[in-house]
Amino acid sequence: MGEVVNTLKVMPESPEVDLEALKAAITDAMPADAELHEITEEPIAFGLVALNVVFIVEDGEGGTGPTEDAIIALADVASAEITDSRRLM
C-alpha cells in the first residue's frame, strides 16, 4: 500500500470564528494515522475564509473517513469536504 495526500476544505460556521484557534483544534484532532502537512487559508466571500487542510494517510480501508469525522466534529466547523486526493509515489 502507498500513501495518499488529501486536501480537506473546512468551512467555519461564520466569519467571526478565530481561525488560529480553529487551526490549533484541527491540529490536535488529527488521528494518529494521519500526518498533517499544512493548513492554508482561502478567502471565500463576505469575510468568510475556508481552511484547506492537507494531510497524508495510508491507502487502505477507512481512508480519509476518521480524519474527516474528527474535524467535522469540532466546534465552529460548519462543513468539510475532500477537494483533492492523490497517491504519493
Backbone atoms as SQL, in Angstrom:
CREATE TABLE atoms (id INTEGER PRIMARY KEY, chain TEXT, resi INTEGER, resn TEXT, atom TEXT, x REAL, y REAL, z REAL);
INSERT INTO atoms VALUES
  (1, 'A', 1, 'MET', 'N', 0.838, -1.191, 0.000),
  (2, 'A', 1, 'MET', 'CA', 0.000, 0.000, 0.000),
  (3, 'A', 1, 'MET', 'C', 0.877, 1.247, 0.000),
  (4, 'A', 2, 'GLY', 'N', 0.358, 2.287, -0.609),
  (5, 'A', 2, 'GLY', 'CA', 1.076, 3.546, -0.643),
  (6, 'A', 2, 'GLY', 'C', 0.432, 4.577, 0.251),
  (7, 'A', 3, 'GLU', 'N', 0.902, 5.783, 0.102),
  (8, 'A', 3, 'GLU', 'CA', 0.336, 6.889, 0.866),
  (9, 'A', 3, 'GLU', 'C', -0.463, 7.788, -0.065),
  (10, 'A', 4, 'VAL', 'N', -1.473, 8.442, 0.505),
  (11, 'A', 4, 'VAL', 'CA', -2.338, 9.327, -0.263),
  (12, 'A', 4, 'VAL', 'C', -2.338, 10.695, 0.404),
  (13, 'A', 5, 'VAL', 'N', -2.118, 11.744, -0.401),
  (14, 'A', 5, 'VAL', 'CA', -2.204, 13.110, 0.118),
  (15, 'A', 5, 'VAL', 'C', -3.591, 13.640, -0.233),
  (16, 'A', 6, 'ASN', 'N', -4.254, 14.218, 0.758),
  (17, 'A', 6, 'ASN', 'CA', -5.630, 14.682, 0.615),
  (18, 'A', 6, 'ASN', 'C', -5.737, 16.141, 1.024),
  (19, 'A', 7, 'THR', 'N', -6.656, 16.849, 0.389),
  (20, 'A', 7, 'THR', 'CA', -6.980, 18.215, 0.792),
  (21, 'A', 7, 'THR', 'C', -8.427, 18.232, 1.249),
  (22, 'A', 8, 'LEU', 'N', -8.633, 18.702, 2.470),
  (23, 'A', 8, 'LEU', 'CA', -9.960, 18.798, 3.067),
  (24, 'A', 8, 'LEU', 'C', -10.287, 20.279, 3.234),
  (25, 'A', 9, 'LYS', 'N', -11.341, 20.748, 2.558),
  (26, 'A', 9, 'LYS', 'CA', -11.760, 22.146, 2.695),
  (27, 'A', 9, 'LYS', 'C', -12.706, 22.240, 3.887),
  (28, 'A', 10, 'VAL', 'N', -12.305, 23.014, 4.880),
  (29, 'A', 10, 'VAL', 'CA', -13.077, 23.176, 6.112),
  (30, 'A', 10, 'VAL', 'C', -13.712, 24.561, 6.108),
  (31, 'A', 11, 'MET', 'N', -15.040, 24.590, 6.210),
  (32, 'A', 11, 'MET', 'CA', -15.770, 25.856, 6.250),
  (33, 'A', 11, 'MET', 'C', -16.154, 26.168, 7.696),
  (34, 'A', 12, 'PRO', 'N', -15.682, 27.303, 8.221),
  (35, 'A', 12, 'PRO', 'CA', -16.087, 27.711, 9.571),
  (36, 'A', 12, 'PRO', 'C', -17.563, 28.108, 9.585),
  (37, 'A', 13, 'GLU', 'N', -18.157, 28.110, 10.773),
  (38, 'A', 13, 'GLU', 'CA', -19.574, 28.455, 10.895),
  (39, 'A', 13, 'GLU', 'C', -19.865, 29.908, 10.557),
  (40, 'A', 14, 'SER', 'N', -18.896, 30.803, 10.765),
  (41, 'A', 14, 'SER', 'CA', -19.119, 32.220, 10.476),
  (42, 'A', 14, 'SER', 'C', -17.782, 32.927, 10.283),
  (43, 'A', 15, 'PRO', 'N', -17.814, 34.151, 9.745),
  (44, 'A', 15, 'PRO', 'CA', -16.577, 34.923, 9.592),
  (45, 'A', 15, 'PRO', 'C', -15.951, 35.319, 10.933),
  (46, 'A', 16, 'GLU', 'N', -16.727, 35.239, 12.016),
  (47, 'A', 16, 'GLU', 'CA', -16.219, 35.635, 13.328),
  (48, 'A', 16, 'GLU', 'C', -15.387, 34.551, 14.008),
  (49, 'A', 17, 'VAL', 'N', -15.331, 33.359, 13.437),
  (50, 'A', 17, 'VAL', 'CA', -14.574, 32.259, 14.040),
  (51, 'A', 17, 'VAL', 'C', -13.087, 32.620, 14.058),
  (52, 'A', 18, 'ASP', 'N', -12.432, 32.376, 15.191),
  (53, 'A', 18, 'ASP', 'CA', -10.991, 32.610, 15.339),
  (54, 'A', 18, 'ASP', 'C', -10.253, 31.512, 14.561),
  (55, 'A', 19, 'LEU', 'N', -9.689, 31.876, 13.412),
  (56, 'A', 19, 'LEU', 'CA', -9.060, 30.880, 12.544),
  (57, 'A', 19, 'LEU', 'C', -7.821, 30.256, 13.170),
  (58, 'A', 20, 'GLU', 'N', -7.066, 31.025, 13.933),
  (59, 'A', 20, 'GLU', 'CA', -5.874, 30.469, 14.580),
  (60, 'A', 20, 'GLU', 'C', -6.269, 29.412, 15.603),
  (61, 'A', 21, 'ALA', 'N', -7.337, 29.667, 16.354),
  (62, 'A', 21, 'ALA', 'CA', -7.825, 28.681, 17.326),
  (63, 'A', 21, 'ALA', 'C', -8.367, 27.452, 16.604),
  (64, 'A', 22, 'LEU', 'N', -9.037, 27.661, 15.474),
  (65, 'A', 22, 'LEU', 'CA', -9.564, 26.535, 14.707),
  (66, 'A', 22, 'LEU', 'C', -8.422, 25.704, 14.124),
  (67, 'A', 23, 'LYS', 'N', -7.373, 26.360, 13.643),
  (68, 'A', 23, 'LYS', 'CA', -6.205, 25.632, 13.136),
  (69, 'A', 23, 'LYS', 'C', -5.589, 24.773, 14.239),
  (70, 'A', 24, 'ALA', 'N', -5.477, 25.326, 15.438),
  (71, 'A', 24, 'ALA', 'CA', -4.924, 24.570, 16.569),
  (72, 'A', 24, 'ALA', 'C', -5.814, 23.382, 16.910),
  (73, 'A', 25, 'ALA', 'N', -7.131, 23.581, 16.871),
  (74, 'A', 25, 'ALA', 'CA', -8.068, 22.493, 17.170),
  (75, 'A', 25, 'ALA', 'C', -7.973, 21.393, 16.117),
  (76, 'A', 26, 'ILE', 'N', -7.818, 21.778, 14.857),
  (77, 'A', 26, 'ILE', 'CA', -7.670, 20.792, 13.783),
  (78, 'A', 26, 'ILE', 'C', -6.386, 19.995, 13.980),
  (79, 'A', 27, 'THR', 'N', -5.308, 20.686, 14.298),
  (80, 'A', 27, 'THR', 'CA', -4.027, 20.019, 14.537),
  (81, 'A', 27, 'THR', 'C', -4.151, 19.004, 15.666),
  (82, 'A', 28, 'ASP', 'N', -4.812, 19.386, 16.746),
  (83, 'A', 28, 'ASP', 'CA', -4.985, 18.495, 17.898),
  (84, 'A', 28, 'ASP', 'C', -5.918, 17.328, 17.590),
  (85, 'A', 29, 'ALA', 'N', -6.867, 17.522, 16.673),
  (86, 'A', 29, 'ALA', 'CA', -7.872, 16.497, 16.374),
  (87, 'A', 29, 'ALA', 'C', -7.396, 15.452, 15.366),
  (88, 'A', 30, 'MET', 'N', -6.253, 15.689, 14.742),
  (89, 'A', 30, 'MET', 'CA', -5.785, 14.750, 13.716),
  (90, 'A', 30, 'MET', 'C', -5.559, 13.365, 14.319),
  (91, 'A', 31, 'PRO', 'N', -6.121, 12.324, 13.697),
  (92, 'A', 31, 'PRO', 'CA', -5.907, 10.957, 14.188),
  (93, 'A', 31, 'PRO', 'C', -4.432, 10.559, 14.088),
  (94, 'A', 32, 'ALA', 'N', -4.056, 9.565, 14.855),
  (95, 'A', 32, 'ALA', 'CA', -2.659, 9.115, 14.882),
  (96, 'A', 32, 'ALA', 'C', -2.182, 8.605, 13.523),
  (97, 'A', 33, 'ASP', 'N', -3.100, 8.064, 12.714),
  (98, 'A', 33, 'ASP', 'CA', -2.697, 7.510, 11.420),
  (99, 'A', 33, 'ASP', 'C', -2.677, 8.542, 10.293),
  (100, 'A', 34, 'ALA', 'N', -2.918, 9.805, 10.615),
  (101, 'A', 34, 'ALA', 'CA', -2.894, 10.874, 9.612),
  (102, 'A', 34, 'ALA', 'C', -1.764, 11.843, 9.935),
  (103, 'A', 35, 'GLU', 'N', -1.019, 12.223, 8.921),
  (104, 'A', 35, 'GLU', 'CA', 0.086, 13.167, 9.088),
  (105, 'A', 35, 'GLU', 'C', -0.330, 14.516, 8.493),
  (106, 'A', 36, 'LEU', 'N', -0.422, 15.525, 9.345),
  (107, 'A', 36, 'LEU', 'CA', -0.781, 16.864, 8.881),
  (108, 'A', 36, 'LEU', 'C', 0.386, 17.456, 8.109),
  (109, 'A', 37, 'HIS', 'N', 0.116, 17.928, 6.900),
  (110, 'A', 37, 'HIS', 'CA', 1.166, 18.538, 6.084),
  (111, 'A', 37, 'HIS', 'C', 1.111, 20.062, 6.184),
  (112, 'A', 38, 'GLU', 'N', -0.064, 20.655, 5.955),
  (113, 'A', 38, 'GLU', 'CA', -0.200, 22.108, 6.061),
  (114, 'A', 38, 'GLU', 'C', -1.666, 22.502, 6.143),
  (115, 'A', 39, 'ILE', 'N', -1.885, 23.719, 6.650),
  (116, 'A', 39, 'ILE', 'CA', -3.218, 24.321, 6.667),
  (117, 'A', 39, 'ILE', 'C', -3.075, 25.706, 6.049),
  (118, 'A', 40, 'THR', 'N', -3.816, 25.953, 4.958),
  (119, 'A', 40, 'THR', 'CA', -3.773, 27.260, 4.308),
  (120, 'A', 40, 'THR', 'C', -5.157, 27.893, 4.340),
  (121, 'A', 41, 'GLU', 'N', -5.177, 29.210, 4.225),
  (122, 'A', 41, 'GLU', 'CA', -6.437, 29.955, 4.234),
  (123, 'A', 41, 'GLU', 'C', -6.850, 30.288, 2.804),
  (124, 'A', 42, 'GLU', 'N', -8.157, 30.185, 2.536),
  (125, 'A', 42, 'GLU', 'CA', -8.712, 30.514, 1.224),
  (126, 'A', 42, 'GLU', 'C', -9.905, 31.447, 1.409),
  (127, 'A', 43, 'PRO', 'N', -9.749, 32.730, 1.052),
  (128, 'A', 43, 'PRO', 'CA', -10.884, 33.653, 1.168),
  (129, 'A', 43, 'PRO', 'C', -12.035, 33.189, 0.272),
  (130, 'A', 44, 'ILE', 'N', -13.263, 33.216, 0.819),
  (131, 'A', 44, 'ILE', 'CA', -14.436, 32.780, 0.064),
  (132, 'A', 44, 'ILE', 'C', -15.252, 34.006, -0.357),
  (133, 'A', 45, 'ALA', 'N', -15.941, 34.643, 0.583),
  (134, 'A', 45, 'ALA', 'CA', -16.737, 35.841, 0.295),
  (135, 'A', 45, 'ALA', 'C', -17.236, 36.429, 1.600),
  (136, 'A', 46, 'PHE', 'N', -17.462, 37.734, 1.595),
  (137, 'A', 46, 'PHE', 'CA', -18.057, 38.432, 2.736),
  (138, 'A', 46, 'PHE', 'C', -17.302, 38.179, 4.036),
  (139, 'A', 47, 'GLY', 'N', -15.985, 38.066, 3.947),
  (140, 'A', 47, 'GLY', 'CA', -15.166, 37.873, 5.137),
  (141, 'A', 47, 'GLY', 'C', -15.007, 36.429, 5.569),
  (142, 'A', 48, 'LEU', 'N', -15.707, 35.506, 4.923),
  (143, 'A', 48, 'LEU', 'CA', -15.587, 34.092, 5.279),
  (144, 'A', 48, 'LEU', 'C', -14.320, 33.519, 4.652),
  (145, 'A', 49, 'VAL', 'N', -13.561, 32.787, 5.451),
  (146, 'A', 49, 'VAL', 'CA', -12.312, 32.187, 4.994),
  (147, 'A', 49, 'VAL', 'C', -12.355, 30.689, 5.277),
  (148, 'A', 50, 'ALA', 'N', -12.139, 29.890, 4.237),
  (149, 'A', 50, 'ALA', 'CA', -12.077, 28.432, 4.400),
  (150, 'A', 50, 'ALA', 'C', -10.646, 28.043, 4.738),
  (151, 'A', 51, 'LEU', 'N', -10.499, 26.904, 5.391),
  (152, 'A', 51, 'LEU', 'CA', -9.179, 26.348, 5.668),
  (153, 'A', 51, 'LEU', 'C', -8.992, 25.106, 4.807),
  (154, 'A', 52, 'ASN', 'N', -7.894, 25.059, 4.074),
  (155, 'A', 52, 'ASN', 'CA', -7.552, 23.875, 3.293),
  (156, 'A', 52, 'ASN', 'C', -6.531, 23.078, 4.093),
  (157, 'A', 53, 'VAL', 'N', -6.957, 21.918, 4.559),
  (158, 'A', 53, 'VAL', 'CA', -6.130, 21.063, 5.407),
  (159, 'A', 53, 'VAL', 'C', -5.552, 19.956, 4.532),
  (160, 'A', 54, 'VAL', 'N', -4.233, 19.942, 4.393),
  (161, 'A', 54, 'VAL', 'CA', -3.562, 18.930, 3.584),
  (162, 'A', 54, 'VAL', 'C', -2.949, 17.907, 4.540),
  (163, 'A', 55, 'PHE', 'N', -3.325, 16.643, 4.342),
  (164, 'A', 55, 'PHE', 'CA', -2.823, 15.590, 5.222),
  (165, 'A', 55, 'PHE', 'C', -2.556, 14.319, 4.425),
  (166, 'A', 56, 'ILE', 'N', -1.745, 13.451, 5.012),
  (167, 'A', 56, 'ILE', 'CA', -1.332, 12.216, 4.356),
  (168, 'A', 56, 'ILE', 'C', -1.809, 11.030, 5.190),
  (169, 'A', 57, 'VAL', 'N', -2.406, 10.046, 4.519),
  (170, 'A', 57, 'VAL', 'CA', -2.829, 8.803, 5.171),
  (171, 'A', 57, 'VAL', 'C', -2.389, 7.622, 4.310),
  (172, 'A', 58, 'GLU', 'N', -2.352, 6.445, 4.926),
  (173, 'A', 58, 'GLU', 'CA', -2.075, 5.222, 4.181),
  (174, 'A', 58, 'GLU', 'C', -3.262, 4.916, 3.271),
  (175, 'A', 59, 'ASP', 'N', -2.962, 4.387, 2.097),
  (176, 'A', 59, 'ASP', 'CA', -4.006, 3.984, 1.162),
  (177, 'A', 59, 'ASP', 'C', -4.547, 2.638, 1.621),
  (178, 'A', 60, 'GLY', 'N', -5.674, 2.669, 2.308),
  (179, 'A', 60, 'GLY', 'CA', -6.232, 1.428, 2.822),
  (180, 'A', 60, 'GLY', 'C', -7.655, 1.623, 3.281),
  (181, 'A', 61, 'GLU', 'N', -8.163, 0.631, 3.976),
  (182, 'A', 61, 'GLU', 'CA', -9.534, 0.666, 4.455),
  (183, 'A', 61, 'GLU', 'C', -9.749, 1.842, 5.402),
  (184, 'A', 62, 'GLY', 'N', -10.855, 2.521, 5.227),
  (185, 'A', 62, 'GLY', 'CA', -11.158, 3.680, 6.072),
  (186, 'A', 62, 'GLY', 'C', -10.736, 4.974, 5.418),
  (187, 'A', 63, 'GLY', 'N', -9.602, 4.958, 4.746),
  (188, 'A', 63, 'GLY', 'CA', -9.122, 6.130, 4.023),
  (189, 'A', 63, 'GLY', 'C', -9.143, 7.409, 4.828),
  (190, 'A', 64, 'THR', 'N', -9.860, 8.397, 4.314),
  (191, 'A', 64, 'THR', 'CA', -9.907, 9.716, 4.943),
  (192, 'A', 64, 'THR', 'C', -11.011, 9.835, 5.988),
  (193, 'A', 65, 'GLY', 'N', -11.854, 8.824, 6.103),
  (194, 'A', 65, 'GLY', 'CA', -13.015, 8.875, 6.993),
  (195, 'A', 65, 'GLY', 'C', -12.729, 9.308, 8.419),
  (196, 'A', 66, 'PRO', 'N', -11.785, 8.678, 9.119),
  (197, 'A', 66, 'PRO', 'CA', -11.524, 9.073, 10.503),
  (198, 'A', 66, 'PRO', 'C', -11.077, 10.533, 10.641),
  (199, 'A', 67, 'THR', 'N', -10.280, 11.005, 9.686),
  (200, 'A', 67, 'THR', 'CA', -9.819, 12.393, 9.740),
  (201, 'A', 67, 'THR', 'C', -10.978, 13.344, 9.477),
  (202, 'A', 68, 'GLU', 'N', -11.788, 13.059, 8.470),
  (203, 'A', 68, 'GLU', 'CA', -12.962, 13.891, 8.185),
  (204, 'A', 68, 'GLU', 'C', -13.891, 13.946, 9.388),
  (205, 'A', 69, 'ASP', 'N', -14.175, 12.785, 9.978),
  (206, 'A', 69, 'ASP', 'CA', -15.083, 12.722, 11.130),
  (207, 'A', 69, 'ASP', 'C', -14.562, 13.531, 12.311),
  (208, 'A', 70, 'ALA', 'N', -13.250, 13.444, 12.566),
  (209, 'A', 70, 'ALA', 'CA', -12.656, 14.165, 13.694),
  (210, 'A', 70, 'ALA', 'C', -12.760, 15.673, 13.502),
  (211, 'A', 71, 'ILE', 'N', -12.562, 16.142, 12.280),
  (212, 'A', 71, 'ILE', 'CA', -12.588, 17.583, 12.015),
  (213, 'A', 71, 'ILE', 'C', -14.019, 18.108, 11.963),
  (214, 'A', 72, 'ILE', 'N', -14.933, 17.367, 11.367),
  (215, 'A', 72, 'ILE', 'CA', -16.331, 17.797, 11.299),
  (216, 'A', 72, 'ILE', 'C', -16.933, 17.907, 12.695),
  (217, 'A', 73, 'ALA', 'N', -16.456, 17.093, 13.622),
  (218, 'A', 73, 'ALA', 'CA', -16.986, 17.094, 14.991),
  (219, 'A', 73, 'ALA', 'C', -16.542, 18.306, 15.810),
  (220, 'A', 74, 'LEU', 'N', -15.585, 19.084, 15.309),
  (221, 'A', 74, 'LEU', 'CA', -15.083, 20.239, 16.056),
  (222, 'A', 74, 'LEU', 'C', -16.118, 21.362, 16.122),
  (223, 'A', 75, 'ALA', 'N', -16.079, 22.092, 17.226),
  (224, 'A', 75, 'ALA', 'CA', -16.918, 23.292, 17.347),
  (225, 'A', 75, 'ALA', 'C', -16.458, 24.298, 16.295),
  (226, 'A', 76, 'ASP', 'N', -17.343, 25.105, 15.813),
  (227, 'A', 76, 'ASP', 'CA', -17.073, 26.162, 14.828),
  (228, 'A', 76, 'ASP', 'C', -16.846, 25.652, 13.405),
  (229, 'A', 77, 'VAL', 'N', -17.017, 24.348, 13.156),
  (230, 'A', 77, 'VAL', 'CA', -16.890, 23.816, 11.797),
  (231, 'A', 77, 'VAL', 'C', -18.291, 23.585, 11.243),
  (232, 'A', 78, 'ALA', 'N', -18.611, 24.282, 10.135),
  (233, 'A', 78, 'ALA', 'CA', -19.921, 24.124, 9.500),
  (234, 'A', 78, 'ALA', 'C', -19.932, 22.911, 8.576),
  (235, 'A', 79, 'SER', 'N', -18.844, 22.724, 7.817),
  (236, 'A', 79, 'SER', 'CA', -18.764, 21.594, 6.898),
  (237, 'A', 79, 'SER', 'C', -17.312, 21.333, 6.528),
  (238, 'A', 80, 'ALA', 'N', -17.096, 20.162, 5.965),
  (239, 'A', 80, 'ALA', 'CA', -15.763, 19.798, 5.481),
  (240, 'A', 80, 'ALA', 'C', -15.940, 18.799, 4.346),
  (241, 'A', 81, 'GLU', 'N', -15.152, 18.974, 3.291),
  (242, 'A', 81, 'GLU', 'CA', -15.231, 18.048, 2.165),
  (243, 'A', 81, 'GLU', 'C', -13.857, 17.864, 1.540),
  (244, 'A', 82, 'ILE', 'N', -13.606, 16.657, 1.073),
  (245, 'A', 82, 'ILE', 'CA', -12.361, 16.365, 0.371),
  (246, 'A', 82, 'ILE', 'C', -12.442, 17.007, -1.013),
  (247, 'A', 83, 'THR', 'N', -11.465, 17.861, -1.320),
  (248, 'A', 83, 'THR', 'CA', -11.447, 18.527, -2.623),
  (249, 'A', 83, 'THR', 'C', -10.352, 17.984, -3.535),
  (250, 'A', 84, 'ASP', 'N', -9.412, 17.218, -2.965),
  (251, 'A', 84, 'ASP', 'CA', -8.333, 16.657, -3.776),
  (252, 'A', 84, 'ASP', 'C', -7.772, 15.434, -3.061),
  (253, 'A', 85, 'SER', 'N', -7.416, 14.427, -3.837),
  (254, 'A', 85, 'SER', 'CA', -6.825, 13.213, -3.283),
  (255, 'A', 85, 'SER', 'C', -5.884, 12.634, -4.328),
  (256, 'A', 86, 'ARG', 'N', -4.612, 12.438, -3.941),
  (257, 'A', 86, 'ARG', 'CA', -3.609, 11.944, -4.893),
  (258, 'A', 86, 'ARG', 'C', -2.686, 10.945, -4.217),
  (259, 'A', 87, 'ARG', 'N', -2.330, 9.940, -4.944),
  (260, 'A', 87, 'ARG', 'CA', -1.394, 8.938, -4.434),
  (261, 'A', 87, 'ARG', 'C', 0.028, 9.480, -4.531),
  (262, 'A', 88, 'LEU', 'N', 0.791, 9.291, -3.459),
  (263, 'A', 88, 'LEU', 'CA', 2.195, 9.691, -3.460),
  (264, 'A', 88, 'LEU', 'C', 3.031, 8.585, -4.073),
  (265, 'A', 89, 'MET', 'N', 4.018, 8.975, -4.829),
  (266, 'A', 89, 'MET', 'CA', 4.905, 7.982, -5.448),
  (267, 'A', 89, 'MET', 'C', 6.212, 7.940, -4.716);
